Each structure stands twice: as structure tokens, then as C-alpha cells.
């Protein structure tokens, strides 16, 4: 039970493998729902694996997927290295601050790691989140997004619209924190809200740069958090190399559509 909403406290809880974090404002129904989910999930997992006394295993990247990720990320980094240099110079000319932005994200098995992007916001933009929550276009959803976010720089807007800001995540793939295709790693303030419901299944699969919900419904209305989590859960259970290839090929045209989910 968290006595205060502090990201550092939540981070420490995740590092200690605490699976549930509750703020002072919670109801008996929240606890009951979580207990029902854990009980049902344990029974289903035991029947599936025939290991009634074994704990849930953390996700381990299959060798074929790891080879695929390494091959693609190394090749991409080599060919895109001139673009990295150009973008880095433009960022330094556009605004004060570092070229790269590293944020703490929660990936497979609730593991916390540094998530890399080209900086597209002014420095210390994370400190403004609490004051901007009232403008969240997803309302009280676990996901956070602001239309015409005032923290985004002029160059940052272009980098985001073209998805160029995502390129440094190739280093995450190289390190092994992420795969090319998988469920999107979430910021701490979003992930902490997904440990208390049935959608926590999404964290039992690979974390990735692109995935099913990134290539779905672009150009249409915003995707709800329930739809996003359903896609993530589906990928966790059904991912294959062939599905990964399909998602990669579908990601390319999705980059040129107007609206991102």
C-alpha cells in the first residue's frame, strides 16, 4: 500500500518484485477483482503447464527471435548512422538539452530499464506531467497523451510525426531490453495501474518498438486503453517470427498515416 504517489517509491517496489501497488484511494472491489484474477490465472496456468507448484516463469526471448532482433538492429544502425548524426546536430541547434532522452520503462516481467529516444521535448518535461494530467485525452485511463503537447519542441513535433524519435530504441534491442516487435514498454506511472487487473498478462510477453496496436486504427479515432491491452495480450500468447514480419511490413505504411494511436 503506497501512502503517497511517488514514482521513486513505485520504482523501488517494482525492483523488489512487488506485483501490486495500491494508492490510499482504493476499494474492496479492487482487491476482490485482483484476487479473483490471480486465483483464476494460477489455475489456468497450472493446467496448461501441468506444474501446479511452480511459480510463473518470466518471459525468455526465443533464440530465433533474438537472432532476428540482433540481425535487424545491427543492420539498421549501420545504414542509419548518417541519419543519427544529422538528427543529433539538429536537436542541439533547436533547443537546449541532451540529444538523447532516457526514461525508466517497464518491460517484460515488470523489468525496469532505460528506454532511449531522440529528445523531442524541452528539458525536464517529465516534471510537468502531474500538472498536465487534466488534459489527458484518454481521461482517467492508464495511458497518457496530450493533444498539442506544449512541452514538445518544434523539431520534436517533426521527429514524432515521422517516428524518427523512436530510432534510438534500436540500442535497446541490441542490449536485449526490447525486441523489434513486441508490447510497448510503459512508463512507471502507466505500468503501476496495470498491475491490478487481468491485463497484466501483457507483461509476460516481449517488449518491442512496434506492435499490433501501433499498426491498427491509425487515421481513425483514438484507440481505447482496453483495445490496446487486448492487442497486447493477444500478441503475448500468439507471437511468432511470421507475425513479427507481418507487423514490421505493416508498420512502414502506418508511419505515413496522419494519426498515431
C-alpha positions as a LaTeX table, in Angstrom:
\begin{tabular}{lrrr}
\hline
Residue & $x$ (\AA) & $y$ (\AA) & $z$ (\AA) \\
\hline
Unk1 & 0.00 & 0.00 & 0.00 \\
Unk2 & 1.50 & 3.31 & $-1.11$ \\
Unk3 & 0.98 & 6.15 & 1.37 \\
Unk4 & 1.91 & 8.70 & $-1.29$ \\
Unk5 & 2.01 & 8.81 & $-5.09$ \\
Unk6 & 5.75 & 8.90 & $-5.64$ \\
Unk7 & 7.37 & 7.47 & $-8.79$ \\
Unk8 & 10.58 & 6.64 & $-6.90$ \\
Unk9 & 8.63 & 4.56 & $-4.36$ \\
Unk10 & 6.83 & 2.73 & $-7.17$ \\
Unk11 & 10.14 & 2.08 & $-8.93$ \\
Unk12 & 11.61 & 0.58 & $-5.76$ \\
Unk13 & 8.52 & $-1.62$ & $-5.36$ \\
Unk14 & 8.91 & $-2.99$ & $-8.89$ \\
Unk15 & 12.64 & $-3.65$ & $-8.30$ \\
Unk16 & 11.73 & $-5.67$ & $-5.20$ \\
Unk17 & 9.31 & $-7.69$ & $-7.37$ \\
Unk18 & 6.19 & $-6.31$ & $-5.68$ \\
Unk19 & 3.38 & $-7.25$ & $-8.05$ \\
Unk20 & 0.67 & $-4.93$ & $-6.73$ \\
Unk21 & 0.82 & $-1.25$ & $-5.76$ \\
Unk22 & $-2.26$ & 0.43 & $-4.29$ \\
Unk23 & $-2.70$ & 4.10 & $-3.50$ \\
Unk24 & $-4.67$ & 5.18 & $-0.41$ \\
Unk25 & $-7.75$ & 5.61 & $-2.63$ \\
Unk26 & $-8.86$ & 2.06 & $-3.40$ \\
Unk27 & $-11.96$ & 0.00 & $-2.78$ \\
Unk28 & $-12.69$ & $-3.50$ & $-1.59$ \\
Unk29 & $-13.91$ & $-4.24$ & $-5.12$ \\
Unk30 & $-10.40$ & $-3.52$ & $-6.46$ \\
Unk31 & $-8.85$ & $-6.06$ & $-4.07$ \\
Unk32 & $-11.56$ & $-8.63$ & $-4.77$ \\
Unk33 & $-11.12$ & $-8.30$ & $-8.55$ \\
Unk34 & $-7.35$ & $-8.75$ & $-8.25$ \\
Unk35 & $-7.67$ & $-11.84$ & $-6.02$ \\
Unk36 & $-10.18$ & $-13.41$ & $-8.41$ \\
Unk37 & $-7.81$ & $-12.80$ & $-11.33$ \\
Unk38 & $-4.77$ & $-14.26$ & $-9.53$ \\
Unk39 & $-6.73$ & $-17.34$ & $-8.44$ \\
Unk40 & $-8.13$ & $-17.97$ & $-11.93$ \\
Unk41 & $-4.78$ & $-17.29$ & $-13.63$ \\
Unk42 & $-2.93$ & $-19.69$ & $-11.30$ \\
Unk43 & $-5.45$ & $-22.48$ & $-12.00$ \\
Unk44 & $-5.30$ & $-21.96$ & $-15.77$ \\
Unk45 & $-1.51$ & $-21.80$ & $-15.77$ \\
Unk46 & $-1.23$ & $-24.95$ & $-13.66$ \\
Unk47 & $-3.50$ & $-26.88$ & $-16.01$ \\
Unk48 & $-1.65$ & $-25.59$ & $-19.04$ \\
Unk49 & 1.86 & $-26.32$ & $-17.80$ \\
Unk50 & 0.94 & $-29.25$ & $-15.55$ \\
Unk51 & 3.15 & $-27.70$ & $-12.90$ \\
Unk52 & 0.80 & $-26.89$ & $-10.01$ \\
Unk53 & 3.54 & $-25.98$ & $-7.54$ \\
Unk54 & 5.80 & $-23.99$ & $-9.87$ \\
Unk55 & 5.80 & $-20.17$ & $-9.92$ \\
Unk56 & 5.03 & $-18.29$ & $-13.12$ \\
Unk57 & 8.10 & $-18.20$ & $-15.36$ \\
Unk58 & 9.36 & $-14.89$ & $-16.66$ \\
Unk59 & 9.48 & $-14.34$ & $-20.40$ \\
Unk60 & 12.68 & $-15.52$ & $-22.09$ \\
Unk61 & 13.42 & $-14.44$ & $-25.64$ \\
Unk62 & 13.45 & $-17.45$ & $-28.00$ \\
Unk63 & 16.82 & $-17.89$ & $-29.73$ \\
Unk64 & 15.29 & $-17.43$ & $-33.19$ \\
Unk65 & 13.69 & $-14.12$ & $-32.15$ \\
Unk66 & 16.93 & $-12.90$ & $-30.54$ \\
Unk67 & 18.94 & $-13.68$ & $-33.70$ \\
Unk68 & 16.27 & $-11.92$ & $-35.76$ \\
Unk69 & 16.40 & $-8.86$ & $-33.48$ \\
Unk70 & 20.20 & $-8.64$ & $-33.49$ \\
Unk71 & 20.46 & $-9.02$ & $-37.26$ \\
Unk72 & 17.84 & $-6.36$ & $-37.95$ \\
Unk73 & 19.03 & $-3.87$ & $-35.30$ \\
Unk74 & 22.72 & $-4.06$ & $-36.26$ \\
Unk75 & 21.91 & $-3.72$ & $-39.97$ \\
Unk76 & 19.59 & $-0.77$ & $-39.30$ \\
Unk77 & 22.12 & 1.01 & $-37.06$ \\
Unk78 & 24.83 & 0.71 & $-39.71$ \\
Unk79 & 22.68 & 2.06 & $-42.54$ \\
Unk80 & 21.03 & 4.76 & $-40.42$ \\
Unk81 & 24.20 & 6.07 & $-38.74$ \\
Unk82 & 24.39 & 9.17 & $-41.04$ \\
Unk83 & 20.77 & 9.98 & $-40.15$ \\
Unk84 & 21.58 & 9.66 & $-36.43$ \\
Unk85 & 24.34 & 12.26 & $-36.83$ \\
Unk86 & 22.09 & 14.69 & $-38.73$ \\
Unk87 & 19.25 & 14.41 & $-36.21$ \\
Unk88 & 21.68 & 14.86 & $-33.30$ \\
Unk89 & 23.03 & 18.10 & $-34.80$ \\
Unk90 & 19.51 & 19.44 & $-35.45$ \\
Unk91 & 18.42 & 18.72 & $-31.87$ \\
Unk92 & 21.39 & 20.61 & $-30.43$ \\
Unk93 & 20.63 & 23.57 & $-32.72$ \\
Unk94 & 16.89 & 23.54 & $-31.94$ \\
Unk95 & 16.87 & 23.63 & $-28.13$ \\
Unk96 & 19.00 & 23.31 & $-25.02$ \\
Unk97 & 19.41 & 19.85 & $-23.56$ \\
Unk98 & 20.82 & 16.41 & $-24.40$ \\
Unk99 & 20.42 & 14.70 & $-27.78$ \\
Unk100 & 19.01 & 11.52 & $-26.29$ \\
Unk101 & 16.22 & 11.16 & $-23.78$ \\
Unk102 & 16.28 & 8.18 & $-21.41$ \\
Unk103 & 13.22 & 7.36 & $-19.34$ \\
Unk104 & 12.51 & 4.48 & $-16.99$ \\
Unk105 & 10.15 & 2.00 & $-18.63$ \\
Unk106 & 8.59 & $-1.28$ & $-17.52$ \\
Unk107 & 9.05 & $-4.14$ & $-19.97$ \\
Unk108 & 8.82 & $-7.92$ & $-19.92$ \\
Unk109 & 8.29 & $-9.40$ & $-16.46$ \\
Unk110 & 7.95 & $-5.88$ & $-14.99$ \\
Unk111 & 11.69 & $-5.34$ & $-15.52$ \\
Unk112 & 12.66 & $-1.65$ & $-15.37$ \\
Unk113 & 15.21 & $-0.34$ & $-17.87$ \\
Unk114 & 16.40 & 2.87 & $-19.57$ \\
Unk115 & 14.30 & 3.48 & $-22.68$ \\
Unk116 & 16.06 & 5.59 & $-25.34$ \\
Unk117 & 14.60 & 8.16 & $-27.74$ \\
Unk118 & 15.78 & 11.28 & $-29.52$ \\
Unk119 & 14.75 & 14.17 & $-27.28$ \\
Unk120 & 11.59 & 15.76 & $-28.66$ \\
Unk121 & 10.57 & 17.82 & $-25.61$ \\
Unk122 & 12.13 & 20.63 & $-23.67$ \\
Unk123 & 14.44 & 19.63 & $-20.83$ \\
Unk124 & 12.83 & 18.31 & $-17.61$ \\
Unk125 & 9.46 & 17.81 & $-19.33$ \\
Unk126 & 8.70 & 14.79 & $-17.12$ \\
Unk127 & 8.33 & 17.06 & $-14.10$ \\
Unk128 & 5.31 & 18.71 & $-15.74$ \\
Unk129 & 3.23 & 15.54 & $-16.13$ \\
Unk130 & 1.32 & 15.93 & $-12.86$ \\
Unk131 & 0.13 & 19.41 & $-13.84$ \\
Unk132 & $-0.95$ & 18.23 & $-17.30$ \\
Unk133 & $-2.95$ & 15.15 & $-16.31$ \\
Unk134 & $-6.19$ & 17.12 & $-16.53$ \\
Unk135 & $-5.55$ & 17.45 & $-20.28$ \\
Unk136 & $-5.06$ & 13.72 & $-20.85$ \\
Unk137 & $-7.11$ & 12.86 & $-23.95$ \\
Unk138 & $-7.65$ & 9.35 & $-22.54$ \\
Unk139 & $-9.29$ & 10.78 & $-19.41$ \\
Unk140 & $-8.58$ & 8.66 & $-16.33$ \\
Unk141 & $-7.09$ & 5.89 & $-18.47$ \\
Unk142 & $-3.78$ & 4.24 & $-17.59$ \\
Unk143 & $-2.36$ & 5.70 & $-20.80$ \\
Unk144 & $-1.28$ & 9.33 & $-21.03$ \\
Unk145 & $-1.34$ & 11.53 & $-24.14$ \\
Unk146 & $-1.94$ & 15.24 & $-24.68$ \\
Unk147 & $-3.07$ & 16.73 & $-27.96$ \\
Unk148 & $-0.74$ & 19.58 & $-29.00$ \\
Unk149 & 1.51 & 18.89 & $-26.01$ \\
Unk150 & 3.10 & 22.25 & $-25.05$ \\
Unk151 & 6.31 & 20.51 & $-23.93$ \\
Unk152 & 7.16 & 19.34 & $-27.46$ \\
Unk153 & 9.75 & 21.41 & $-29.36$ \\
Unk154 & 9.34 & 22.49 & $-33.00$ \\
Unk155 & 11.83 & 19.89 & $-34.20$ \\
Unk156 & 10.38 & 17.41 & $-31.73$ \\
Unk157 & 6.99 & 17.66 & $-33.41$ \\
Unk158 & 8.56 & 16.64 & $-36.73$ \\
Unk159 & 10.55 & 13.83 & $-35.12$ \\
Unk160 & 7.41 & 12.45 & $-33.52$ \\
Unk161 & 5.22 & 12.73 & $-36.62$ \\
Unk162 & 7.87 & 10.90 & $-38.65$ \\
Unk163 & 8.65 & 8.46 & $-35.78$ \\
Unk164 & 12.34 & 9.34 & $-36.11$ \\
Unk165 & 12.43 & 9.92 & $-32.35$ \\
Unk166 & 12.00 & 6.15 & $-31.88$ \\
Unk167 & 15.19 & 5.15 & $-33.72$ \\
Unk168 & 17.48 & 5.05 & $-30.62$ \\
Unk169 & 15.39 & 2.14 & $-29.34$ \\
Unk170 & 17.49 & 0.05 & $-31.72$ \\
Unk171 & 20.13 & 0.31 & $-28.98$ \\
Unk172 & 17.62 & $-1.18$ & $-26.52$ \\
Unk173 & 17.14 & $-4.09$ & $-28.92$ \\
Unk174 & 20.91 & $-4.52$ & $-29.19$ \\
Unk175 & 21.26 & $-4.52$ & $-25.39$ \\
Unk176 & 18.42 & $-7.01$ & $-25.02$ \\
Unk177 & 15.85 & $-4.88$ & $-23.14$ \\
Unk178 & 13.49 & $-4.97$ & $-26.10$ \\
Unk179 & 12.70 & $-6.73$ & $-29.37$ \\
Unk180 & 11.93 & $-5.15$ & $-32.73$ \\
Unk181 & 8.32 & $-6.33$ & $-32.33$ \\
Unk182 & 6.51 & $-6.67$ & $-29.01$ \\
Unk183 & 4.32 & $-4.90$ & $-26.49$ \\
Unk184 & 5.16 & $-1.27$ & $-25.88$ \\
Unk185 & 7.21 & $-0.74$ & $-22.67$ \\
Unk186 & 5.25 & 1.60 & $-20.39$ \\
Unk187 & 6.30 & 4.49 & $-18.15$ \\
Unk188 & 6.12 & 3.78 & $-14.42$ \\
Unk189 & 3.03 & 5.92 & $-13.91$ \\
Unk190 & 1.15 & 3.88 & $-16.55$ \\
Unk191 & 2.51 & 0.44 & $-15.63$ \\
Unk192 & 1.59 & 0.80 & $-11.96$ \\
Unk193 & $-2.08$ & 0.99 & $-12.96$ \\
Unk194 & $-1.88$ & $-2.24$ & $-14.95$ \\
Unk195 & $-0.66$ & $-4.48$ & $-12.13$ \\
Unk196 & $-4.06$ & $-4.64$ & $-10.53$ \\
Unk197 & $-6.20$ & $-6.09$ & $-13.31$ \\
Unk198 & $-6.38$ & $-9.01$ & $-15.75$ \\
Unk199 & $-4.47$ & $-7.14$ & $-18.44$ \\
Unk200 & $-1.17$ & $-7.60$ & $-16.60$ \\
Unk201 & $-0.71$ & $-10.57$ & $-18.97$ \\
Unk202 & 0.82 & $-8.08$ & $-21.42$ \\
Unk203 & 3.98 & $-8.01$ & $-19.29$ \\
Unk204 & 4.54 & $-11.75$ & $-19.74$ \\
Unk205 & 5.49 & $-11.28$ & $-23.40$ \\
Unk206 & 8.30 & $-9.46$ & $-25.23$ \\
Unk207 & 8.61 & $-5.68$ & $-25.14$ \\
Unk208 & 9.11 & $-4.08$ & $-28.54$ \\
Unk209 & 9.48 & $-0.97$ & $-30.70$ \\
Unk210 & 6.37 & $-1.70$ & $-32.75$ \\
Unk211 & 3.42 & $-4.00$ & $-32.21$ \\
Unk212 & $-0.17$ & $-4.83$ & $-33.05$ \\
Unk213 & $-1.85$ & $-1.73$ & $-31.65$ \\
Unk214 & 0.68 & 0.59 & $-33.29$ \\
Unk215 & $-0.38$ & $-0.62$ & $-36.75$ \\
Unk216 & $-4.12$ & $-0.77$ & $-36.02$ \\
Unk217 & $-6.71$ & 2.00 & $-36.44$ \\
Unk218 & $-4.21$ & 4.68 & $-37.39$ \\
Unk219 & $-6.01$ & 7.56 & $-39.09$ \\
Unk220 & $-9.21$ & 6.80 & $-37.18$ \\
Unk221 & $-10.39$ & 7.70 & $-33.70$ \\
Unk222 & $-8.05$ & 7.13 & $-30.76$ \\
Unk223 & $-7.77$ & 3.55 & $-29.58$ \\
Unk224 & $-9.10$ & 2.91 & $-26.09$ \\
Unk225 & $-6.82$ & 1.51 & $-23.38$ \\
Unk226 & $-8.95$ & $-1.65$ & $-23.32$ \\
Unk227 & $-8.38$ & $-2.20$ & $-27.05$ \\
Unk228 & $-4.64$ & $-1.63$ & $-26.64$ \\
Unk229 & $-4.36$ & $-4.14$ & $-23.84$ \\
Unk230 & $-6.39$ & $-6.72$ & $-25.76$ \\
Unk231 & $-3.95$ & $-6.48$ & $-28.67$ \\
Unk232 & $-1.01$ & $-6.76$ & $-26.26$ \\
Unk233 & $-2.46$ & $-9.86$ & $-24.60$ \\
Unk234 & $-3.12$ & $-11.46$ & $-27.98$ \\
Unk235 & 0.48 & $-10.88$ & $-29.07$ \\
Unk236 & 1.83 & $-12.25$ & $-25.78$ \\
Unk237 & 0.06 & $-15.56$ & $-26.43$ \\
Unk238 & 0.40 & $-15.82$ & $-30.22$ \\
Unk239 & 3.67 & $-14.18$ & $-31.30$ \\
Unk240 & 5.78 & $-15.89$ & $-33.99$ \\
Unk241 & 8.54 & $-14.79$ & $-36.36$ \\
Unk242 & 5.99 & $-14.74$ & $-39.18$ \\
Unk243 & 3.67 & $-12.48$ & $-37.20$ \\
Unk244 & 6.65 & $-10.25$ & $-36.41$ \\
Unk245 & 7.49 & $-9.93$ & $-40.12$ \\
Unk246 & 3.88 & $-9.07$ & $-40.93$ \\
Unk247 & 3.82 & $-6.37$ & $-38.24$ \\
Unk248 & 7.13 & $-4.89$ & $-39.47$ \\
Unk249 & 5.87 & $-4.65$ & $-43.06$ \\
Unk250 & 2.60 & $-3.10$ & $-41.85$ \\
Unk251 & 4.49 & $-0.59$ & $-39.68$ \\
Unk252 & 6.12 & 1.05 & $-42.72$ \\
Unk253 & 2.89 & 2.37 & $-44.34$ \\
Unk254 & 1.44 & 3.12 & $-40.89$ \\
Unk255 & 4.22 & 5.68 & $-40.32$ \\
Unk256 & 2.79 & 7.86 & $-43.09$ \\
Unk257 & $-0.77$ & 7.97 & $-41.79$ \\
Unk258 & $-1.96$ & 11.12 & $-40.07$ \\
Unk259 & $-2.97$ & 9.87 & $-36.67$ \\
Unk260 & $-0.98$ & 7.75 & $-34.24$ \\
Unk261 & $-2.64$ & 5.60 & $-31.63$ \\
\hline
\end{tabular}
